[in-house]
Amino acid sequence: MSTIEKPRVARLGTKLKAYFFLTKPRVIELLLIATVPAMILAAGGLPSIWLILATVFGGALSAGSANAFNCYIDSDIDKVMGRTKNRPLVTGELTNREAFIFAWGVGIASVVWFALVINLLSAVLSLIAILFYVFVYTLGLKRRTPQNIVWGGAAGAMPAVIGWAAVTNELSLSAWVLFLIIFLWTPPHYWPLSMRYLEEYKEAGVPMLPVVAKNEKVGRQIILYAYAYFASTLLLIPVADMGLVYVLAAVLSGVWFVWESHRLYAEAKLTVPKNPMRLFHASITHLTILFLAIAIDPLLHI
């Protein structure tokens, strides 16, 4: 390889890496936790590996498009906030035009992929997820109301529904309960993060609930949503005829998560919580445990 070609290869590698991080891969990973378990539950067993891989690939494209649009729209906010200052549009690794074209291209590819490879229903749901996240959450709610993340959770709940539709080509009550579980999980997951980065959100002018409300109120809202989330996980038991594996996982992990929410609330009533990220990480652990149980339960038939 010539000395001229080496810098070109390096620049290409840097550019591809920037596009990859524009999709927020860690967020995609979290969203796709729900997809495969939802597919297994819908099938009552293990679907074909090809269908799983095709659905996960399409879901990654869909979420990647929504996240790229989000980075494009919120680049001014990302410049202000410390936790987002290394995103590709802030560092200059990508231009706004490159990000905009990429977001459109990946989004169109997602819808076309689902329509041609999976089914039309999953394609429609993918399109709805992208449009909702971009227009309702990012453009409509994020900078206007402290309820932004509540309703924004609807977009995050779509992967489970898409996974269900990929297997059955329909949406049953069980699919909507899965949607409800993730929808109600989002506020107690995200508000602790907002508490941790309160000053950054305040400086960026984003009215997250911890920015506009006292700590005690935020803690109270977290508890209310934690209980509602717990109840929704139990609702899946009769609706989807879940077995012992899921029942034990949902009850035991649910009690633990509610207890963690109470711990944060008890601290918030007295002072600024020292480590709100404890509940943030607990929420990720809990959702992972729950959906692992959803995946394992139909396979064991206990």
Secondary structure as GFF3:
##gff-version 3
##sequence-region A 1 302
A	DSSP	alpha_helix	5	22	.	.	.	ID=ss1
A	DSSP	alpha_helix	25	32	.	.	.	ID=ss2
A	DSSP	alpha_helix	35	43	.	.	.	ID=ss3
A	DSSP	alpha_helix	49	73	.	.	.	ID=ss4
A	DSSP	alpha_helix	75	80	.	.	.	ID=ss5
A	DSSP	three_ten_helix	82	84	.	.	.	ID=ss6
A	DSSP	alpha_helix	88	91	.	.	.	ID=ss7
A	DSSP	alpha_helix	96	113	.	.	.	ID=ss8
A	DSSP	pi_helix	114	118	.	.	.	ID=ss9
A	DSSP	alpha_helix	120	131	.	.	.	ID=ss10
A	DSSP	pi_helix	132	141	.	.	.	ID=ss11
A	DSSP	alpha_helix	148	156	.	.	.	ID=ss12
A	DSSP	alpha_helix	158	168	.	.	.	ID=ss13
A	DSSP	alpha_helix	173	196	.	.	.	ID=ss14
A	DSSP	alpha_helix	198	204	.	.	.	ID=ss15
A	DSSP	alpha_helix	209	212	.	.	.	ID=ss16
A	DSSP	alpha_helix	215	240	.	.	.	ID=ss17
A	DSSP	alpha_helix	244	268	.	.	.	ID=ss18
A	DSSP	alpha_helix	277	300	.	.	.	ID=ss19
###
